[in-house]
Amino acid sequence: MATEPADHALGRSRGEWTTELHLACEQGGKPLSMLLTAGHGGDSP
């Protein structure tokens, strides 16, 4: 199986491709920053 480059936000969970979205927000809920990372095998139990 081919591996994805480190700068791609793709991972595998139960055989499917997944991503995770991490948000840092202010108290009012306005997004301050976003980070997209690869999903992990345990994301979909």
C-alpha positions in Angstrom: 0.0 0.0 0.0 1.3 3.5 -0.9 1.8 5.9 2.0 0.6 9.5 2.0 3.1 12.4 2.2 3.3 14.0 5.7 1.7 17.2 4.4 -1.5 15.4 3.4 -4.3 15.2 6.0 -5.4 11.7 5.2 -5.6 8.8 7.6 -7.4 5.5 7.8 -10.2 4.5 10.0 -11.8 1.1 9.6 -10.4 0.9 6.1 -11.8 4.3 4.9 -9.9 7.6 4.4 -10.5 10.1 7.2 -9.4 13.5 8.4 -9.6 15.3 11.7 -10.3 19.0 12.0 -8.9 20.8 15.1 -10.3 24.3 15.9 -9.2 26.9 18.4 -12.0 29.3 19.2 -12.5 32.4 21.2 -15.2 32.4 24.0 -17.7 33.8 21.6 -17.2 30.8 19.2 -15.3 32.7 16.5 -12.6 30.4 15.0 -9.0 31.6 15.7 -7.0 28.8 14.0 -7.6 25.5 12.3 -5.4 22.4 11.8 -6.3 19.6 9.5 -4.6 16.2 10.4 -4.9 12.6 9.4 -7.5 10.5 11.1 -6.6 7.5 13.3 -7.7 3.8 13.4 -9.8 4.3 16.5 -11.8 7.3 15.2 -14.9 5.3 14.3 -15.4 2.6 17.0 
